[in-house]
Amino acid sequence: MISIICVGDINLKYENKLEFEKEIIDIFKNSDIRFGNLETVVSNKEGIPEEKAFNFKANTEKLELLKPLNFTVLNIANNHTLDFGKKLKIDTKKNVLNYGIKVIGENINSYDIEVLEINNKKIAFMGIEKIKEINYSIFFEKIKEIKKTVDYIIISIHWGVELCFSPTPKQRKIAYDLIENGVDIIIGHHPHVLQGIEKYKNGIIIYSLGNFQFKLEKKDIELNQYTEIVKIIIDDNKIYTEEYPIFIKDNGNPTTKLIKEQLKKYFLIKEKCKFYIKNLNYFNFLNEVSNYNMAQNLIAWRIRKEKREKNYILKKIKWFLTPKNMVIYIFYIFKKVIRGNYEK
């Protein structure tokens, strides 16, 4: 049997101090592999920040704070490890490696692959992002080649829509294709909220793990504070999961000690996630994404305006006029009108 602890986004931002409670440390200790998504640049070098609402960067010394969890693998295939350019993403990988943690997802010249051997089984880890730019016929061949040399393949994917409890039908198709070509476990992130877990054939798809240790820049929406630690268990070629509810406190520290109201909300979110897996289609996706994503995007654009970003107006117009965003905005306005009439 092999057990793998998986957690979502880590940005190493916190208020006063960052410390992990004993209950979380114990969950991590009782596992063979510990995986997380490092959603920040970690470097003492200076860099030029990308023009965006939020840029994440932590000093190298802050990696020391992760030591109690003894991470085995961290993924850096995400949008925030490029917040200060490629050179600092490369430096981030070097710094994490110096702390004895394996890294996937730099992918500057080729895909990073880390192979671990646990209980006489070889497990390959990969991290990918920018899924629209991938040539899948070539990528599937690469997966098949890797599978010839290992027993299991785990892929961390940066995908989906922020603050949306539903994946898209396109994500499901990509996930199914990956499993049919040899991937065993898919670990998703980027939405900053939980999404459903789905079993397909002999594989497991975790569409989004949400956040894990994450100090919010702006606390406009609290849903990204509800998350979980997922333990993946591989036992006689059967793969299944166990979930531990987590709430991220306002200071950025995760806790297992949810009060009654928080636990109730966590389970409501889990039910919603299950509904979207069972009833995944574009109408349900659009209905869900219009709840919070558009409002958060408008907040992000306001922040970019406050930063006096160059060509702000042209960029916002270009973003708004994409077919997807226009449809989401129509759903968003329609629901606001309906709610307004209902309240009257």
C-alpha positions in Angstrom: 0.0 0.0 0.0 1.2 3.5 -0.8 -0.3 6.7 0.7 0.1 10.2 -0.8 -0.9 13.4 0.9 -2.0 16.1 -1.5 -2.7 19.7 -0.7 -3.6 22.8 -2.8 -2.1 26.2 -3.2 0.7 27.5 -0.9 1.7 31.2 -1.2 3.8 31.6 2.0 2.0 34.7 3.0 0.7 35.0 6.5 0.0 37.4 9.3 2.3 37.5 12.3 3.6 33.9 12.0 3.0 30.7 10.1 2.8 27.5 12.0 1.1 24.2 11.3 -0.9 22.6 14.1 -0.1 19.2 15.4 -3.2 17.6 13.8 -2.0 18.6 10.3 1.6 17.6 11.0 0.3 14.2 12.1 -1.7 13.7 8.9 1.4 14.4 6.9 3.6 12.1 8.9 1.2 9.2 8.3 2.0 9.0 4.6 4.7 7.9 2.1 4.6 10.9 -0.2 3.6 14.5 0.5 2.7 16.8 -2.4 1.7 20.4 -2.7 1.3 23.3 -5.2 3.7 26.1 -4.5 1.8 29.1 -5.9 4.5 31.8 -5.4 8.0 32.8 -6.5 10.5 31.9 -3.8 13.7 33.9 -4.3 15.9 36.6 -2.8 16.6 38.0 -6.2 14.9 41.1 -7.6 12.7 40.7 -10.7 10.3 42.7 -12.8 6.7 42.0 -11.8 4.2 41.0 -14.4 1.4 43.4 -15.0 -1.5 41.7 -13.1 -3.6 42.2 -10.0 -1.7 39.9 -7.7 2.1 39.1 -7.7 3.3 36.6 -5.2 6.9 36.4 -4.0 8.5 35.1 -0.8 12.0 35.2 0.5 13.9 31.9 0.3 14.1 31.6 4.1 10.4 31.1 4.3 10.8 27.6 2.9 12.0 26.8 6.4 8.4 27.2 7.6 7.3 24.2 5.5 9.8 21.8 7.2 7.4 20.4 9.7 5.3 19.0 6.9 8.3 17.3 5.2 7.1 17.8 1.6 8.4 15.2 -0.9 7.3 17.0 -4.1 6.2 20.6 -4.8 4.7 21.7 -8.1 5.6 25.0 -9.7 3.7 24.7 -13.0 1.2 27.5 -12.3 0.6 31.2 -13.2 2.2 32.7 -10.1 5.7 31.2 -10.3 6.1 33.3 -13.4 5.0 36.5 -11.6 8.6 37.9 -11.8 9.8 36.2 -15.0 11.5 32.9 -16.1 14.8 33.6 -14.3 13.1 33.8 -10.9 11.0 30.7 -11.7 14.3 28.8 -12.3 15.7 30.3 -9.1 12.6 29.1 -7.2 13.2 25.6 -8.4 16.9 25.8 -7.3 15.9 27.1 -3.9 13.2 24.5 -3.2 15.7 21.7 -4.3 18.2 23.2 -1.8 15.7 22.4 0.9 15.6 18.7 -0.1 12.2 18.9 -1.8 11.8 17.5 -5.3 10.3 19.9 -7.9 8.1 19.4 -10.9 6.7 22.0 -13.3 9.6 24.3 -14.1 9.2 23.1 -17.8 11.5 25.8 -19.2 13.2 23.5 -21.8 11.3 20.2 -21.3 8.8 18.6 -18.9 10.3 17.9 -15.5 9.7 14.3 -14.4 10.5 13.1 -10.9 10.3 9.3 -10.2 9.9 8.1 -6.6 10.2 4.4 -5.6 7.9 3.4 -2.7 7.4 -0.2 -1.6 9.0 -1.5 -4.8 6.6 0.6 -7.0 7.8 3.5 -9.2 5.7 6.6 -9.3 6.4 9.4 -11.8 5.3 13.0 -11.1 4.8 15.7 -13.7 3.4 19.2 -13.6 1.7 21.0 -16.6 0.1 24.4 -17.2 -1.2 26.4 -20.2 -3.3 23.4 -21.3 -4.5 25.2 -24.4 -1.0 25.3 -25.8 -0.2 21.6 -25.4 0.0 19.3 -28.4 -1.8 16.4 -26.9 -1.0 13.8 -29.5 2.7 14.4 -28.8 2.1 14.6 -25.0 0.1 11.3 -25.0 3.0 9.6 -26.7 5.4 10.9 -24.0 3.0 9.6 -21.3 3.0 6.1 -22.9 6.8 6.1 -23.0 7.1 7.1 -19.3 4.5 4.4 -18.4 6.8 1.7 -19.8 9.3 2.5 -17.0 7.1 3.2 -14.0 4.0 1.7 -12.3 2.0 4.9 -11.8 1.9 8.4 -13.3 0.6 11.4 -11.3 0.1 14.6 -13.2 -0.5 18.0 -11.5 -2.5 20.3 -13.8 -3.0 24.0 -13.5 -6.4 24.5 -15.1 -10.0 25.5 -14.6 -11.8 28.7 -13.7 -11.1 30.6 -10.5 -13.8 30.6 -7.7 -15.9 28.1 -9.6 -17.0 24.8 -8.0 -17.5 23.2 -11.4 -14.9 22.0 -13.8 -15.6 22.4 -17.5 -16.7 19.6 -19.9 -13.4 20.2 -21.7 -11.4 19.5 -18.6 -13.2 16.2 -18.2 -12.4 15.2 -21.7 -8.7 16.1 -21.2 -8.7 14.1 -17.9 -10.3 11.1 -19.5 -7.9 11.2 -22.4 -4.9 11.4 -20.0 -6.1 8.3 -18.1 -6.8 6.4 -21.2 -3.2 7.1 -22.3 -1.6 5.9 -19.1 -2.0 8.5 -16.3 -3.3 7.2 -13.0 -3.9 10.2 -10.9 -4.7 13.8 -11.8 -4.3 16.6 -9.2 -5.8 19.9 -10.3 -5.4 23.4 -9.0 -5.9 27.1 -10.0 -9.6 27.7 -9.0 -8.6 28.5 -5.4 -11.8 26.6 -4.3 -12.6 22.9 -4.1 -14.0 21.0 -7.1 -15.2 17.4 -7.2 -13.2 14.1 -7.2 -14.1 11.6 -9.9 -13.1 8.0 -10.5 -12.7 7.1 -14.2 -11.7 3.6 -15.1 -8.8 2.8 -12.8 -7.8 6.4 -12.3 -8.7 9.3 -10.0 -9.3 12.9 -11.0 -9.1 15.6 -8.3 -10.3 18.6 -10.3 -9.2 21.2 -7.8 -7.6 21.0 -4.3 -8.3 24.7 -3.6 -6.0 26.6 -1.3 -4.0 25.1 1.6 -1.7 27.8 3.2 -2.9 31.0 1.6 -3.1 34.5 3.0 -5.7 36.4 1.0 -4.7 39.7 -0.5 -8.4 40.9 -0.5 -11.0 39.1 1.6 -13.9 39.8 -0.7 -15.1 36.2 -0.9 -14.6 33.6 1.8 -15.2 30.4 -0.2 -11.5 29.9 -0.9 -10.9 29.4 2.8 -12.8 26.1 2.8 -10.5 23.3 1.6 -9.2 19.9 2.5 -6.2 17.6 2.7 -6.6 14.6 0.4 -4.9 11.3 1.1 -4.7 9.1 -2.0 -4.3 5.4 -1.3 -2.9 2.9 -3.8 -3.7 -0.6 -2.6 -3.4 -3.7 -4.9 -3.8 -1.5 -7.9 -7.0 0.1 -6.5 -6.9 3.9 -6.0 -9.2 5.7 -3.6 -9.2 8.8 -1.5 -9.8 10.1 2.0 -10.5 13.7 2.7 -9.8 15.8 5.8 -11.8 19.1 6.1 -9.6 22.3 6.4 -10.4 25.9 7.0 -7.8 28.6 6.3 -7.9 31.3 8.9 -7.7 35.0 8.1 -4.0 34.9 9.0 -3.2 32.3 6.3 -2.8 29.3 8.6 -4.8 26.2 7.9 -6.7 24.4 10.7 -8.5 21.1 11.1 -10.6 22.7 14.0 -13.6 23.9 12.1 -16.5 25.2 14.2 -20.0 23.9 13.6 -21.0 26.6 11.1 -17.7 26.2 9.1 -18.1 22.4 9.0 -21.7 22.7 7.8 -20.5 25.1 5.0 -17.6 22.7 4.1 -20.1 19.8 3.6 -22.5 22.1 1.6 -19.5 22.9 -0.7 -18.7 19.2 -1.1 -22.3 18.4 -2.0 -22.2 21.2 -4.6 -19.0 19.8 -6.0 -20.5 16.3 -6.3 -23.5 17.7 -8.0 -21.4 19.3 -10.8 -19.4 16.1 -11.3 -22.7 14.1 -11.6 -24.3 16.8 -13.8 -21.4 18.3 -15.7 -22.5 20.3 -18.7 -21.9 23.8 -20.0 -25.2 25.2 -18.7 -24.4 24.1 -15.2 -20.9 25.3 -15.5 -22.0 28.8 -16.7 -24.6 29.0 -14.0 -22.0 28.3 -11.3 -19.1 30.4 -12.7 -21.4 33.4 -12.9 -21.8 33.4 -9.1 -18.4 34.5 -8.0 -15.8 34.4 -10.8 -17.1 37.5 -12.6 -17.3 39.6 -9.5 -13.8 38.6 -8.5 -12.5 39.4 -12.0 -14.0 42.9 -11.8 -12.2 43.4 -8.4 -9.0 42.2 -10.0 -9.4 44.8 -12.8 -10.0 47.5 -10.3 -6.7 46.6 -8.6 -4.9 46.7 -11.9 -6.4 50.2 -12.5 -5.1 51.3 -9.1 -1.7 50.0 -10.0 -1.9 52.3 -13.1 -1.1 49.4 -15.4 -0.1 50.3 -19.0 -2.9 50.0 -21.6 -5.3 49.1 -18.8 -8.5 50.0 -20.7 -7.5 48.2 -23.9 -6.5 45.1 -22.0 -9.8 45.1 -20.1 -11.9 45.6 -23.3 -10.0 42.7 -25.0 -10.6 40.5 -21.9 -14.3 41.4 -21.8 -14.9 40.8 -25.5 -13.8 37.1 -25.4 -16.9 35.0 -26.1 -16.6 33.1 -22.8 -16.4 36.2 -20.7 -19.3 37.9 -22.5 -21.5 34.8 -21.9 -20.5 34.6 -18.2 -21.2 38.4 -17.8 -24.7 37.9 -19.3 -25.4 35.1 -16.7 -23.9 37.3 -14.0 -26.1 40.4 -14.8 -29.2 38.2 -15.3 -28.7 36.6 -11.9 -28.1 40.0 -10.2 -31.4 41.3 -11.8 -33.3 38.2 -10.6 -31.9 38.5 -7.1 -32.7 42.2 -7.0 -36.3 41.6 -8.1 -36.6 38.8 -5.6 -35.4 41.0 -2.7 -37.9 43.7 -3.6 
